[in-house]
Amino acid sequence: MMAYDAVLDSLTGRFSCRAFLPSPVPKDTIDQILRAARHVPSWCNAQPWQVIVTTGAATDRFRDALYKSASATPPTPDLPWPESYPGVYGQRRRACGFQLYDAVGITKGDRPATTAQMMENYRLFGAPHVAIVSSPRVLGAYGAMDTGGFVTAFCLAAQSLGIATISQAAVAAQAPFVRDHFDIPEDRMVLCAISFGYADPDHPANTFRTDRAEVDDITDWRDT
């Protein structure tokens, strides 16, 4: 039970951090996160994930260039966006957005303010580090699915060490720029970024927590 409790604590304690302190994370701690995350399962043990991790000036150079690119270039993700968010999926998405806007004092219908908040994705929310996560194109959806497991493990390992994270599909919307900036080969899909560091506990964007569906809402029990 102690091991279960530790996992549960990491899962329930983790949140999408949208404001970071500038203090860098020690390289040894980042290495611990990566060492843990690499143990996730993958189909045929292919381990398709690759990460680029920035520190120091490299983060700031990327942040500044990414914001400039996102301000002038329409989204061009390697992995197509969802066609829609029907039903409960859309409800959850909207609820998350409203919670964020309420927390930071954005009123409904204030498009300039919501756009400015969205663009904070491209400032990496002030994080001192970002991990760019990619997978081979040839492995398609299955490589992306396996890599999603790595992203989850990265975030949970970070949480267990007191490091806050946010996984960002928004950064992948600038895939051509990201690829060029980091010299990522064309045969790899840029799937997401993980901005990480120490959370700013006083920032209002970090004060809300999203709900989770109950077990019976996501499970179809088959007993006979």
Beta strands, then each sheet from edge to edge (+ up, - down):
strand 1: 50-53
strand 2: 129-136
strand 3: 164-168
strand 4: 188-197
sheet 1: 1+ 2- 4+ 3-
end
